[in-house]
Amino acid sequence: MSDLPAVLATWFANRGWAPRRHQLEMLDQARAGRHALLVAATGAGKTLAGFLPTLTELITTPTDGLHTLYVSPLKALAVDVQRNLLTPIAEMGLDIRVETRTGDTPSDRKARQRARPPQILLTTPESLSLLLSYPDSFTMFAGLKTIIVDEVHAFATGKRGDLLALSMARLQRIAPGMRRVALSATVADPDGYRAWLVPDGDIDTVALVEGEPGAAPIVDILLPEGRVPWSGHSGRYAAEQVMAEIETHKTTIVFCNTRSLAELIFQDLWKVNAMNLPIGVHHGSLAREARRKVEGAMAAGRLRALVATSSLDLGVDWGDVDCVIQMGAPKGASRLLQRIGRANHRLDDPSEAIVVPGNRFEYLEARAALDAVEAGELDNEPFRAGALDVLAQHVMACACAAPFREDELLDEVRSALPYSALTDTAFARVLGFIRDGGYALKAYDRFKRLTQDSDGIWRVSHPRFVQQHRMNAGIIVEATMLTVRFKNGRKLGKVEEGFAATLSHGDTFFFAGLSLEVEKIDTEDLIVRATTRPARIPTYGGARMPISTNLAGRVRGFLASPEQWHRFPGDVREWLEMQAFRSALPRPDQLLVETFPREGRHYMVAYSFEGWNAHQSLGMLVTRRMESQGLKPLGFVASDYAIGTYSLEPVRDPARLFSPDILEHEFVDWVRQSHLLKRAFREVAVIGGLVERQHPGKRKTGKQVTFSTDLIYDVLSKYEPDHLLLGAAWADARAKMTDVGRLADLLDRAAATMVHVAADRVTPLAVPVLTLIGRERVATGLADDALLAEAETLATEAMRRD
């Protein structure tokens, strides 16, 4: 305590607290002028540890300018941190201003913040990038002492991390003495994050500060009052049991993996909410006002439960939350640990969490996740080279702030680790793209955003491009959305244009916890009124969370380890025993492929455990190859664990379908012909600034943006196939949308490790996969009952011993 200023030491003492070791260590590292990565369990006071040096410096050496910049991946987290910082500042009577700046901040406050910034500014990567696009950024950030990156694991390895790394490089040029700090509870590779955090990847300049481990969490798997289901992935069957848990806890967060599932689970819980307890729903598509209302109710302790998505995975500190429930499998140990940490938020008391598996494979995954958490084994997100579309956006932001020299900006860009290996040629191509759009587009003035003077200085070609950049900058390119609102103008949030296109006047859907009837659909709005009629759930596009490689490996290990099966419920154990009797259970290094006839069709199921995204791609490729081999495929289904195909002719030699050359032939053809590449191109075209989402005074509809990008895509494909953005789109399509790395690994080992079992009928392991086919065939509304009957019929066949 003697290391702290008197007012800070007194504040700790008045609360009966003492600073933790890692909090004081962060202060020591700051005084030594070192960058720091703090890895500490949730509830260990990470945020306070990050800000302790800032508070100490502002107490001992007050300043009126911007001292500390705090960057978080979520707007909600920035707002929550502001609330939690203002309390101790007010209690100590300190003259320190703390403000947030996100997309939700009013424009007049944004303008004032640039002219007279607070001492502590809380923001997101996108808002920081926009700030750096203004000429006054050089004065605003000149005295910046510290940048704190919270929940660094959540975005460092993706495009938002690329943007932040470039922004930090720019800030370091403006304020050479700036110190960098990162905070996280779930980092599997500290050295990778230390290198990412600092200039030129020099990890020796970064102190690794580790917090105390804290109390081990108490995590249970909730089992149904009957048997673990054969099918499904949401845990909806357990609504009454989940409601019972809510009734016996102070506050519960119920996490769902998708926005659609969050709306569905909210409705399920409301139907069985006999005590009429206050329950809310929270996800990224809800209007800001709706989210803030729910967050405020949680903070004030007015809600007994909140159904949420990853919009609340991170950091937000609501002390009264004493239970977290995960609906469906968590897909990764790090994600589960992050969500567990939302309960109790105190280091010395155990967090309580419950996982509700959707089916038998998900039970194995849930058990694998619990084992991984207990072993302290986290999922490792690999770092990769920085994306060129992000670099193009950043270069334009720099140009909006001030003209630049190519060699100076390249040096600055290379100091950011994702771009440390950027070649002169690649950077010149990026500049050429912003200068005129590239060879095939250079005849059009609308693409000529930069001009190089005779003295080599690059500057923005026309002021309209500055406004265009600021209106369209950002890394998150969501599907085009329509605003859901009542006739009186009150906004509820947004649904995707693709879902809205399926609706007509009088149709109903659930959203924001309400049943809504469509009154009118126009270009940008979906006008609704509340109703009590039955309704459907909005669907959202985008890749699903795949099971992590780490958890997939553990599930494979379970299948090959009968000595562990005593830990499983009786029906799961019986399922695996019957599979071993009737077919085979693969070793972790093997690929089991089963073929069998049923009701005039021939089925093939491959248990590859490489995640839904990779399996979706593999299903497309394998059925194409089946077509060319005359097997007359009818379709395929995919889960995280397996793919299943069905055809009119039997597959007698599956090895021919899984050869690695499928990625050279069918894959390239399929990606070119599918919407996959065009969708990826739309994203990189928007991020790279080639196509704008918004104009002054009006906003493009999704159809207009798609039409623009499709047209440009067709021109470039024909006349400039090596265009910068086509390359970026290919990289995105291969990596993000298809999990092509996992696909390639699977195909490389398939021929040598394949175990083919030709069964006479459906096998136990195949039942959860075949029920997916049933789900596709059943009309909405009748689905649940029909699928239960289908699953029971399949299970009866599969579990017979004869």
ZAMARGU-4260 file (C-alpha; in steps of 0.2 Angstrom, whole numbers, plus 5000, padded with zeros to 4 digits):
<rodrens>
0) 5000/5000/5000 | 5015/5011/5003 | 5018/5011/4984 | 5001/5020/4981 | 4997/5038/4983
5) 4989/5042/4999 | 4971/5045/4992 | 4972/5028/4983 | 4978/5019/4998 | 4965/5026/5009
10) 4951/5021/4996 | 4957/5003/4997 | 4958/5003/5016 | 4941/5011/5017 | 4934/4996/5007
15) 4943/4983/5017 | 4954/4979/5002 | 4972/4977/4999 | 4979/4978/4981 | 4983/4961/4974
20) 5001/4956/4969 | 4998/4957/4950 | 4990/4974/4952 | 5005/4981/4961 | 5017/4972/4948
25) 5007/4981/4934 | 5011/4998/4943 | 5030/4993/4945 | 5031/4989/4926 | 5023/5006/4922
30) 5035/5015/4933 | 5049/5006/4924 | 5042/5011/4907 | 5039/4994/4901 | 5024/4987/4890
35) 5014/4974/4899 | 5003/4959/4896 | 4992/4954/4911 | 4984/4937/4911 | 4973/4935/4926
40) 4957/4925/4930 | 4940/4934/4929 | 4937/4942/4945 | 4955/4946/4949 | 4953/4964/4946
45) 4961/4965/4929 | 4953/4981/4924 | 4959/4990/4940 | 4976/4983/4937 | 4976/4990/4920
50) 4971/5007/4926 | 4980/5008/4942 | 4996/5016/4934 | 4985/5029/4926 | 4976/5033/4942
55) 4992/5034/4951 | 5000/5046/4938 | 4985/5057/4936 | 4984/5059/4955 | 5003/5063/4957
60) 5005/5073/4940 | 4988/5079/4935 | 4986/5083/4916 | 4971/5091/4907 | 4975/5082/4890
65) 4971/5064/4885 | 4982/5052/4896 | 4975/5035/4893 | 4966/5026/4879 | 4956/5010/4883
70) 4951/4999/4869 | 4938/4985/4870 | 4930/4974/4858 | 4913/4978/4864 | 4903/4994/4866
75) 4894/4986/4881 | 4911/4983/4889 | 4917/5001/4887 | 4901/5008/4895 | 4903/4995/4909
80) 4921/5000/4912 | 4916/5018/4912 | 4903/5015/4926 | 4915/5005/4936 | 4929/5018/4935
85) 4918/5033/4939 | 4913/5025/4956 | 4931/5025/4963 | 4935/5042/4955 | 4920/5050/4963
90) 4923/5042/4980 | 4941/5048/4980 | 4935/5066/4974 | 4947/5065/4959 | 4946/5078/4945
95) 4948/5065/4931 | 4936/5064/4917 | 4931/5047/4909 | 4921/5046/4893 | 4916/5033/4880
100) 4917/5035/4861 | 4909/5022/4851 | 4897/5021/4836 | 4883/5025/4849 | 4891/5042/4855
105) 4881/5057/4850 | 4890/5067/4836 | 4891/5084/4846 | 4900/5074/4860 | 4912/5066/4847
110) 4916/5084/4841 | 4919/5090/4858 | 4930/5075/4863 | 4942/5079/4848 | 4943/5097/4854
115) 4944/5094/4873 | 4947/5076/4876 | 4945/5068/4893 | 4960/5061/4903 | 4953/5043/4900
120) 4944/5039/4884 | 4936/5022/4882 | 4933/5016/4864 | 4933/5002/4851 | 4946/4998/4837
125) 4934/5005/4824 | 4931/5021/4833 | 4949/5024/4836 | 4953/5021/4818 | 4940/5035/4814
130) 4948/5047/4826 | 4965/5044/4818 | 4957/5050/4801 | 4956/5068/4808 | 4970/5081/4806
135) 4968/5086/4824 | 4972/5068/4829 | 4991/5074/4830 | 4987/5086/4843 | 4973/5075/4852
140) 4985/5060/4855 | 5002/5070/4856 | 5002/5068/4875 | 4995/5050/4876 | 5004/5040/4889
145) 4996/5023/4889 | 4985/5012/4878 | 4975/4998/4887 | 4969/4984/4876 | 4956/4974/4885
150) 4950/4956/4881 | 4965/4955/4869 | 4962/4937/4864 | 4945/4942/4857 | 4951/4951/4842
155) 4970/4951/4840 | 4971/4936/4828 | 4957/4943/4816 | 4954/4958/4805 | 4949/4969/4820
160) 4966/4965/4827 | 4975/4970/4811 | 4966/4987/4812 | 4971/4990/4830 | 4989/4985/4827
165) 4990/4998/4813 | 4981/5011/4824 | 4994/5008/4838 | 5008/5010/4826 | 5001/5027/4821
170) 4999/5032/4839 | 5017/5027/4843 | 5022/5039/4829 | 5012/5053/4836 | 5017/5049/4854
175) 5034/5040/4854 | 5034/5037/4873 | 5017/5028/4873 | 5016/5012/4884 | 5005/4998/4878
180) 4996/4986/4890 | 4985/4971/4886 | 4973/4962/4897 | 4965/4944/4896 | 4959/4930/4906
185) 4961/4917/4892 | 4977/4917/4883 | 4985/4901/4877 | 5000/4908/4869 | 5007/4923/4880
190) 5022/4925/4869 | 5012/4927/4853 | 5001/4941/4861 | 5017/4949/4868 | 5024/4950/4851
195) 5008/4956/4843 | 5006/4970/4856 | 5022/4980/4854 | 5032/4989/4840 | 5042/4977/4829
200) 5036/4961/4839 | 5050/4964/4852 | 5043/4953/4866 | 5058/4957/4877 | 5051/4974/4880
205) 5034/4967/4886 | 5033/4961/4904 | 5021/4945/4907 | 5012/4948/4923 | 5002/4933/4929
210) 4988/4934/4942 | 4983/4922/4955 | 4973/4907/4949 | 4958/4910/4960 | 4945/4897/4965
215) 4941/4883/4953 | 4924/4885/4945 | 4910/4873/4949 | 4904/4867/4932 | 4890/4853/4929
220) 4882/4846/4914 | 4863/4846/4916 | 4855/4830/4911 | 4837/4828/4905 | 4824/4820/4916
225) 4824/4806/4904 | 4838/4802/4892 | 4851/4812/4883 | 4843/4817/4866 | 4848/4809/4850
230) 4846/4825/4840 | 4845/4844/4841 | 4859/4856/4846 | 4851/4869/4857 | 4846/4860/4874
235) 4828/4867/4872 | 4821/4851/4879 | 4828/4857/4896 | 4818/4873/4897 | 4809/4868/4913
240) 4825/4863/4922 | 4834/4879/4916 | 4819/4889/4923 | 4821/4879/4940 | 4839/4884/4941
245) 4834/4903/4938 | 4822/4901/4952 | 4835/4895/4964 | 4848/4908/4960 | 4849/4927/4962
250) 4854/4931/4944 | 4857/4919/4929 | 4865/4923/4912 | 4859/4910/4899 | 4871/4910/4885
255) 4867/4904/4867 | 4878/4902/4852 | 4867/4912/4840 | 4855/4926/4840 | 4841/4915/4833
260) 4843/4903/4847 | 4843/4917/4860 | 4826/4923/4854 | 4820/4905/4854 | 4826/4900/4872
265) 4819/4916/4878 | 4802/4911/4872 | 4804/4893/4879 | 4808/4900/4896 | 4794/4913/4896
270) 4782/4899/4893 | 4787/4889/4908 | 4790/4905/4919 | 4776/4900/4932 | 4783/4913/4944
275) 4783/4927/4931 | 4801/4932/4935 | 4809/4946/4926 | 4819/4939/4911 | 4828/4949/4897
280) 4836/4945/4880 | 4852/4953/4874 | 4861/4951/4857 | 4870/4962/4844 | 4855/4965/4833
285) 4844/4973/4846 | 4843/4992/4845 | 4855/5002/4856 | 4841/5008/4867 | 4835/4990/4870
290) 4852/4984/4874 | 4856/4999/4886 | 4839/4996/4895 | 4843/4978/4898 | 4861/4981/4903
295) 4854/4995/4915 | 4841/4982/4923 | 4855/4969/4925 | 4867/4982/4933 | 4853/4987/4945
300) 4848/4969/4950 | 4831/4970/4942 | 4832/4955/4931 | 4833/4937/4937 | 4839/4930/4921
305) 4846/4937/4904 | 4847/4926/4888 | 4862/4932/4879 | 4874/4928/4865 | 4893/4932/4863
310) 4887/4951/4865 | 4890/4948/4883 | 4904/4935/4883 | 4917/4948/4889 | 4922/4958/4904
315) 4905/4965/4909 | 4904/4965/4928 | 4888/4962/4936 | 4892/4956/4953 | 4875/4948/4957
320) 4876/4935/4943 | 4878/4919/4953 | 4875/4906/4939 | 4879/4905/4921 | 4870/4892/4909
325) 4877/4887/4892 | 4864/4881/4880 | 4871/4868/4868 | 4889/4864/4867 | 4902/4878/4871
330) 4913/4874/4855 | 4929/4879/4864 | 4936/4878/4881 | 4942/4896/4881 | 4924/4902/4877
335) 4917/4892/4891 | 4929/4898/4903 | 4926/4916/4897 | 4907/4913/4900 | 4909/4904/4917
340) 4919/4920/4922 | 4903/4930/4921 | 4897/4922/4936 | 4902/4928/4953 | 4916/4939/4946
345) 4926/4937/4962 | 4942/4928/4962 | 4941/4919/4979 | 4924/4912/4977 | 4920/4898/4964
350) 4910/4903/4949 | 4895/4891/4946 | 4890/4886/4928 | 4879/4873/4920 | 4881/4866/4902
355) 4865/4859/4893 | 4871/4848/4879 | 4859/4846/4864 | 4863/4828/4859 | 4874/4814/4863
360) 4889/4820/4853 | 4887/4837/4862 | 4887/4828/4879 | 4904/4821/4874 | 4909/4839/4869
365) 4903/4846/4885 | 4913/4833/4895 | 4928/4837/4885 | 4926/4856/4888 | 4925/4853/4907
370) 4940/4842/4907 | 4950/4855/4897 | 4944/4869/4909 | 4950/4858/4924 | 4967/4855/4915
375) 4969/4874/4912 | 4970/4869/4893 | 4964/4884/4882 | 4961/4885/4863 | 4975/4893/4853
380) 4970/4905/4840 | 4984/4906/4827 | 4991/4923/4821 | 4992/4926/4803 | 4998/4939/4791
385) 4988/4955/4791 | 4974/4957/4778 | 4977/4969/4764 | 4959/4976/4763 | 4961/4982/4781
390) 4978/4989/4777 | 4970/4999/4762 | 4957/5006/4774 | 4970/5011/4786 | 4981/5020/4773
395) 4965/5030/4768 | 4962/5035/4786 | 4980/5041/4787 | 4978/5051/4771 | 4962/5059/4777
400) 4972/5065/4792 | 4987/5072/4783 | 4997/5069/4766 | 5011/5056/4768 | 5027/5049/4761
405) 5027/5031/4755 | 5043/5025/4763 | 5038/5033/4780 | 5021/5026/4781 | 5028/5009/4775
410) 5040/5009/4790 | 5026/5013/4802 | 5015/5000/4795 | 5029/4987/4796 | 5031/4990/4815
415) 5014/4982/4817 | 5017/4963/4819 | 5004/4957/4807 | 5012/4968/4793 | 5030/4966/4798
420) 5034/4955/4782 | 5025/4966/4770 | 5035/4968/4754 | 5038/4985/4745 | 5029/4977/4730
425) 5013/4973/4741 | 5013/4990/4748 | 5014/4998/4731 | 5000/4987/4725 | 4989/4993/4740
430) 4993/5011/4736 | 4990/5008/4717 | 4973/5001/4722 | 4968/5016/4732 | 4975/5028/4719
435) 4964/5022/4705 | 4955/5005/4709 | 4967/4995/4698 | 4970/4992/4680 | 4952/4987/4676
440) 4944/5001/4685 | 4956/5016/4682 | 4945/5024/4669 | 4932/5028/4683 | 4935/5044/4693
445) 4925/5037/4708 | 4939/5025/4712 | 4953/5038/4711 | 4954/5042/4730 | 4973/5046/4731
450) 4985/5056/4721 | 5004/5056/4721 | 5012/5074/4719 | 5028/5076/4708 | 5038/5077/4725
455) 5031/5060/4730 | 5019/5065/4743 | 5002/5056/4743 | 4986/5065/4747 | 4967/5063/4745
460) 4961/5067/4728 | 4945/5076/4733 | 4937/5081/4750 | 4922/5070/4746 | 4933/5055/4748
465) 4937/5060/4766 | 4918/5061/4770 | 4916/5044/4761 | 4929/5036/4771 | 4923/5041/4788
470) 4905/5036/4784 | 4910/5019/4778 | 4925/5014/4788 | 4924/4998/4799 | 4929/4980/4799
475) 4913/4971/4804 | 4903/4969/4788 | 4886/4962/4793 | 4873/4956/4781 | 4862/4971/4776
480) 4850/4974/4789 | 4832/4981/4790 | 4827/4991/4805 | 4812/4983/4815 | 4801/4997/4822
485) 4784/5001/4827 | 4773/5013/4818 | 4777/5027/4831 | 4795/5026/4826 | 4802/5016/4841
490) 4816/5005/4836 | 4818/4987/4842 | 4833/4982/4832 | 4838/4974/4815 | 4835/4958/4805
495) 4845/4953/4790 | 4838/4958/4773 | 4838/4939/4768 | 4826/4935/4782 | 4815/4950/4779
500) 4813/4945/4761 | 4804/4929/4766 | 4791/4940/4776 | 4774/4946/4769 | 4761/4958/4777
505) 4753/4949/4792 | 4767/4936/4795 | 4773/4935/4812 | 4791/4933/4820 | 4799/4933/4837
510) 4811/4947/4841 | 4817/4957/4856 | 4807/4944/4866 | 4790/4950/4858 | 4779/4942/4845
515) 4778/4954/4831 | 4766/4955/4816 | 4772/4963/4799 | 4762/4978/4794 | 4773/4985/4781
520) 4790/4982/4773 | 4799/4996/4764 | 4817/4999/4758 | 4825/5000/4775 | 4812/4997/4788
525) 4801/4983/4794 | 4785/4991/4802 | 4778/4979/4815 | 4765/4979/4829 | 4764/4968/4844
530) 4753/4952/4843 | 4750/4936/4853 | 4750/4925/4838 | 4762/4911/4836 | 4778/4916/4827
535) 4794/4910/4819 | 4812/4915/4824 | 4823/4926/4813 | 4837/4918/4805 | 4855/4925/4803
540) 4868/4921/4790 | 4887/4919/4793 | 4898/4904/4798 | 4893/4895/4814 | 4905/4893/4828
545) 4915/4877/4824 | 4921/4865/4838 | 4939/4870/4842 | 4953/4858/4837 | 4957/4855/4855
550) 4939/4849/4860 | 4938/4839/4844 | 4954/4830/4849 | 4947/4826/4866 | 4930/4819/4859
555) 4940/4808/4847 | 4950/4802/4863 | 4934/4798/4872 | 4928/4787/4858 | 4944/4777/4858
560) 4945/4775/4877 | 4932/4763/4885 | 4940/4765/4901 | 4933/4783/4903 | 4915/4778/4898
565) 4910/4775/4916 | 4910/4794/4918 | 4896/4796/4906 | 4877/4793/4909 | 4870/4776/4906
570) 4862/4779/4889 | 4878/4788/4882 | 4888/4773/4888 | 4876/4761/4880 | 4876/4771/4864
575) 4895/4769/4862 | 4895/4751/4868 | 4883/4746/4854 | 4893/4756/4841 | 4908/4746/4846
580) 4898/4730/4844 | 4889/4734/4828 | 4902/4744/4819 | 4919/4752/4825 | 4925/4767/4835
585) 4940/4775/4827 | 4956/4779/4836 | 4960/4798/4837 | 4971/4797/4821 | 4958/4787/4811
590) 4944/4792/4799 | 4929/4781/4801 | 4917/4780/4786 | 4901/4770/4787 | 4890/4765/4773
595) 4873/4757/4774 | 4856/4756/4765 | 4840/4762/4771 | 4822/4764/4763 | 4829/4763/4746
600) 4843/4775/4748 | 4862/4773/4751 | 4870/4782/4765 | 4888/4787/4769 | 4893/4795/4786
605) 4911/4801/4789 | 4916/4805/4807 | 4929/4818/4804 | 4926/4830/4819 | 4933/4845/4810
610) 4919/4857/4813 | 4903/4863/4804 | 4911/4875/4792 | 4924/4862/4786 | 4910/4849/4784
615) 4899/4860/4774 | 4913/4863/4762 | 4917/4844/4762 | 4899/4839/4759 | 4898/4851/4744
620) 4914/4844/4737 | 4911/4825/4740 | 4893/4826/4732 | 4901/4834/4717 | 4913/4820/4715
625) 4899/4807/4719 | 4890/4815/4704 | 4905/4813/4692 | 4907/4795/4698 | 4889/4791/4693
630) 4883/4788/4712 | 4868/4799/4709 | 4869/4809/4726 | 4853/4817/4733 | 4861/4828/4746
635) 4871/4829/4762 | 4870/4835/4780 | 4884/4842/4791 | 4887/4843/4810 | 4902/4848/4820
640) 4906/4829/4821 | 4902/4821/4804 | 4895/4823/4787 | 4882/4811/4780 | 4878/4809/4761
645) 4863/4800/4753 | 4862/4794/4736 | 4853/4782/4724 | 4869/4771/4721 | 4880/4764/4735
650) 4897/4770/4739 | 4909/4755/4738 | 4926/4764/4739 | 4925/4780/4749 | 4943/4783/4748
655) 4941/4788/4730 | 4929/4802/4737 | 4942/4809/4750 | 4958/4811/4740 | 4968/4827/4743
660) 4966/4833/4725 | 4948/4837/4728 | 4955/4854/4734 | 4964/4857/4718 | 4949/4853/4706
665) 4932/4852/4714 | 4936/4865/4727 | 4942/4879/4715 | 4927/4876/4703 | 4915/4875/4718
670) 4921/4892/4726 | 4921/4900/4709 | 4903/4895/4705 | 4896/4897/4722 | 4891/4913/4731
675) 4905/4911/4743 | 4918/4921/4733 | 4906/4934/4729 | 4901/4936/4747 | 4919/4937/4752
680) 4923/4950/4739 | 4908/4960/4745 | 4916/4961/4762 | 4934/4965/4756 | 4927/4978/4744
685) 4918/4987/4758 | 4932/4986/4770 | 4945/4991/4757 | 4934/5006/4753 | 4930/5001/4734
690) 4911/5001/4738 | 4903/5012/4750 | 4888/5007/4761 | 4883/5025/4765 | 4882/5041/4756
695) 4879/5058/4764 | 4860/5059/4767 | 4856/5042/4761 | 4861/5024/4764 | 4863/5010/4751
700) 4852/4995/4752 | 4859/4978/4753 | 4853/4975/4735 | 4862/4990/4729 | 4879/4985/4738
705) 4877/4968/4732 | 4874/4973/4714 | 4889/4985/4714 | 4901/4972/4721 | 4894/4958/4709
710) 4897/4970/4694 | 4914/4975/4700 | 4918/4956/4704 | 4913/4951/4686 | 4924/4965/4678
715) 4939/4961/4688 | 4937/4942/4686 | 4937/4944/4667 | 4950/4958/4665 | 4961/4958/4681
720) 4960/4941/4689 | 4976/4945/4700 | 4968/4961/4707 | 4972/4965/4725 | 4954/4962/4732
725) 4951/4946/4722 | 4966/4939/4731 | 4960/4945/4748 | 4943/4938/4744 | 4951/4921/4740
730) 4961/4921/4756 | 4945/4925/4766 | 4934/4912/4757 | 4947/4899/4760 | 4951/4903/4778
735) 4936/4910/4786 | 4921/4902/4777 | 4927/4885/4773 | 4940/4881/4787 | 4951/4875/4773
740) 4966/4872/4784 | 4956/4859/4794 | 4949/4852/4777 | 4966/4850/4770 | 4973/4841/4786
745) 4958/4829/4785 | 4960/4825/4767 | 4979/4823/4769 | 4977/4809/4782 | 4961/4802/4775
750) 4968/4788/4763 | 4980/4782/4775 | 4969/4781/4791 | 4952/4777/4784 | 4942/4763/4792
755) 4927/4759/4781 | 4913/4749/4788 | 4899/4743/4776 | 4885/4740/4788 | 4868/4732/4784
760) 4858/4746/4793 | 4860/4762/4802 | 4873/4762/4816 | 4871/4770/4833 | 4884/4784/4829
765) 4875/4788/4813 | 4858/4792/4821 | 4862/4810/4827 | 4868/4814/4809 | 4853/4806/4800
770) 4840/4815/4810 | 4848/4831/4802 | 4841/4824/4786 | 4824/4822/4794 | 4825/4840/4800
775) 4827/4846/4782 | 4812/4836/4776 | 4799/4841/4789 | 4789/4857/4787 | 4790/4870/4800
780) 4778/4869/4814 | 4777/4850/4813 | 4796/4848/4815 | 4798/4844/4834 | 4785/4829/4835
785) 4790/4822/4818 | 4809/4823/4822 | 4806/4814/4838 | 4797/4800/4830 | 4811/4799/4816
790) 4824/4799/4829 | 4816/4785/4839 | 4813/4775/4824 | 4831/4777/4819 | 4837/4773/4837
795) 4827/4757/4838 | 4835/4751/4822 | 4853/4756/4827 | 4852/4749/4845 | 4846/4731/4840
800) 4859/4718/4843 | 4854/4707/4829
</rodrens>
